[in-house]
Each structure stands twice: as C-alpha cells, then as structure tokens.
Amino acid sequence: MKMVVAATGLIVALLGSGVMGPAVAQAPASVEPPRRVVFLCDRGQTITVSFDGGTATLSAGDKVARLERQPVASGIHYKGDGHELRGAGPEIAWTGPDTATRTCRDQEWAMRQPRIQEPVTGLAGTSWTLVHFQSSDDSIGKVVPPNVERYTLRFAADGSAALQLDCNRAMARWEAKPSSSSGGALTMTAGAMTRAMCGPGAMDTRIARDLTSMRSYTLSGGRLAIALEADAGIYLWAPAPGDR
C-alpha cells in the first residue's frame, strides 16, 4: 500500500515539475468579429453584406436575405433564401434568385484601385445592325421590321451617334457608364432626323422615339442588347458588316 501511495506521489510531483510535460490548455475558438461590407457588382448593382459569425445578412435594394455559412476549404461560402456568396479576398461571386451570377468587389478596396475607376467605354467606334426588337409584352413579342438591314447604329468616340432608320437618318448623343467590361448604363439624347415616309411596318419613328428611353447595354456573344426603361423591351444588334 505504501508503494502505491509513493508512486502516486511521484507522478504528481513529476507532472507539477514539468518533467512529464506541461498540461496543454485548450485554445479558445477564434471568432471573426462582425463586419459590414458594401460590394459593387456587375450590371450596376450594389449589395450590402453583414457578416456575423456563421451567418450573413444580404441587402439588395429593398430585399433582405439571411444566409448560413457553408463548409469551404478557403475563402467564404454562404447560402440561403435563394442567394449564394462564394469568393476570397475583396472579390466574390453572388448568385441571386434569378440564377444570374455577378462578380462583386469590396467597394472600399475597389475605390483604391485606379484601374477600376478609369472609365471604359466599350461602345466607342463600334457600328451595329438591328437584329430585332423584343418586347416584354407577350402580345407584341419579337418584332423584325421589313428591310431590317437598313437599320444601323454607330457610336462615335466624340459622344455622337449616327443612325440609319430604314429610309430616314437620325443623329443623337450618347453616354455610357460601364459597370463591367460587358455592360453598364446608357443614356441617349435624340437629335435631328429626316422625315421621309418609309413603307408599312417600318420602325424608324419608333426607334427614334425610344432613344430617350434607353437605359442600359450589354455586350454578349458579339452582340449588343440595349434595354429600355421600365422593362419595356430590348433592341438586339449585331456587328455591322465592316466591324465583323
């Protein structure tokens, strides 16, 4: 019995002296402090994300969504309410309920990057031929005017635009504010136009009228889509023969 007590006392003494190694303390789990980030995204959209532990609150306009953190080897991955965020560092990919994925950059970081702040106009010096007009009204649908090849649009680098609208010609002013390399906001101001009477089905006067309603553009697959305000429709253009 005395030997057992002595051995126990020896072990306690060795532990206390550090001979058998110091006791290892359990390190507290690191908790990322809450943070709020404003992201600038493609297509001129802005979202605000508040990260707090294992959740993130995403605000896009008047819509708010709650996302849960997902397992990921590196970077971030949050998902919930039809939204998903993936990425690392100042850049993330945001997929919304419309299934479209947009590239977003931390606004504070982006504003410090001269390359991102430089205006880029992908329309200057380009020429286009009308393909069709797609109305958001199902009763109208897709419209292709007669002599569609006679509808052209050229963006000059000085901010002027020249249009051939069937049997008429028109001038306009344009200004683009790209939000990415593939699109952004577009403003058109109508100028002078000839007033010849074109044939039935011509869209000369309609396009001339819609110039001031054009609000954004998208370059995709070598084509140009110009959207009207209030989702009224989209004009689709293909590169003019000389620009192909």
N, C-alpha and C positions, 0 to 999 in steps of 0.2 A: 504494500500500500504506500509505504514511504517512497518507493522508487517511482510510482505513478505520479505522486504529487510533485516530486522533484523534477520529473520530465516535463510536466505541465508548466511548472515554474520556469524551466529553461526555455521553452518555446515562447512563453510570454516575454521573457527577457530579451530573446533574440529579435522578436518582432518589434519590440519597443526600441531596440538599439539600431534597427535598420539592417542588421546582418542578413535577415531573410527577406529583405526588400521592403520598401515603404508601402503603406496602404495606398491604393490608387483611387483618387476621388473621381466621381462621375461628373464629367464636364457638362454644364447646362447646355441644353439645345439652343443653337443660335436662332434668334427670331428677327426677321427682317423688319425694320421699322416701317410703319405706314408711309406711303408716298403717293403723290398725285402727279400724273404726267399728262400733258396735252400733246397729242400726236397729230401731225399734218399728214393727210392721206391722199392717195390718187383721187382723181375726179373731183378735186376741190373740196373734199370732206375733211372735217376735223372731229376728232373724238377725244374725250377725256376719260382716263382710266385711273381709278383709285385702288392701289394695291394695299391689302391689309391682311397679312398672314397668308392663309390658304384661300382667300377669296379676292375677287376683283370686281369693282363696280364700274361698268362701262356706260358712258353717257354719249349719245349721238343725237344731237338736236334735242327734241323733247322726249326721246326714248331712253329708258334706263334698263340695263340688264345686269344680272348677277351671275358671275362666272366662278367656277371652282378650279383650283389648281390641279393639274394633271401630272402624273409621273413623267419625268423627262430627264435625259442624261445631262443636258446642259441647256442654258437659256431659260425661257419661260414657255409654259403651255397652260392656258386657261380655257375653259369651255363651259357654256351654259346659256340657256334662254335663246338658243339658235345662233349664238355668236361663238367664235373661236379666235384666240390670240396665240400666235407662235412667233418665236424670234429670239434674238440675243442682242445685247448691247442697245444702241439707240434706235434700231430698226426692227419692226415687227411686221408680220402678215396678219391682217384682220379679215376674217371671213364672216359676213353677216347673214341674216336670214334669207337674203336674196341669192345666196350661194356664191356671190361675186367676192373674189379675194383682192384686197387692196394692199399696197405697200404703204406703210406708215412710218414716219420718222419723228423722234422726240423733238418737239418744237424748239426747246431751249438749245439742244445740240445743233439742230438744223440751222438756226439763225446765226450760229457761229461759223458756218461753212460758206465761204464766199462763192464756191462753185454752185451751190444750191440756190443762192439768192440771185444769181445772174439771170436776167430774163432770156428765155429761149423761145424763139418763135419758129415752130416747125412748118408754118404755112407760107412764109415769105418766099416769093419767087416760084410758087407752085401753080399749076393750071389743072383744072378738073372738068370732066364732062358728066352731066347728070345721068344717073342710072334710073332712079325712081324716087318718088315721094311716098313715105309710109305714114299713113295717118293712124293716130291712136283710136280713132273712131272706126269700129268694125264695119259700119255701114259704108265707109269710104274705102278703107283698106289701102292697098298699094296702087299708086297712080303712075302710069308711064305715058307722058304726052306724045302726040304724033311728032315726028322729026326730033326725037329726044337727043340726037347727036348735035342739034343746033343749040343746045343749052350748055354753055360753058362758063366757068368762073376762074378768074386769075387774081391771085393775091400778089400785089407788088410790094417790094421791100419798103417803099416810102409810105405805106399805110393806105394806099388807094387800091380799089378793086374794080376790075372790068368784067362785065357780064354780057354774054350773048344770050338773049332770051327769045328763041325762035326767030321771028322777023324783026325783033327790036334789040337795041343795045342800051345798056344802062351803066352808070358809074356809081360807086359807093366808097365809103371809108370803112376800114376795119381795124380792130384792135384785139389782139389775143393775149390772154394771161394764163400761160400754161401752168398746170398743177403737176404735170409729169411730162415725160418725153412723148407721150401718146395722146395728150389732150389737155383741155382746160376750158376756161371761159372765153367766149367770143362775143364781141359787140360789132354790129354792122349798122352803118348810117347810110340811108338811101340818098342818092344824088340825082343827077339829071337822067332822063330816059326818053328815048324816041317813042312815038305814039302811033306806029303803023298798026293796021288791023290784021292780026295773024289768023290762021284758019281755026276751024272748030276744034275744041279740046286743047288749045294752046294754054300753057301755064305761065306766059310772060307776066301778065299783070299780077297773078297770084304770088309768084316768086318775088316780084318787086315789092309787093305789099308785106311779104313775110320777112324781108330783110331785117326790119327793126325788131322782129320777134325772135331772132336767132340768139341763143344764149350760151351754147357750148359746142365744142367739137371733139371728135375722137378719131384718131388715126389708127386703123387696124387692118391687117391683111392687105396693105397697099391702097386702101380705100379711105375716103373721108366721109364721116357722118356728122351732119350739123343738126342739132336738136333745137326745136322751138320751145319757147317758154310754156309753162303750164302743161307739159307733156302733150302739146298739140300735134306733134309729129316729127319726123326725121327726114331730111333730104340726104340721100346717099349719092356720092360722087366717085367716079373712077378717074385715074390719072388721064389727062388729055394725051392723045397720040404722041405728041412731041416730048412728053415727060415720062413716057413708059420706058 
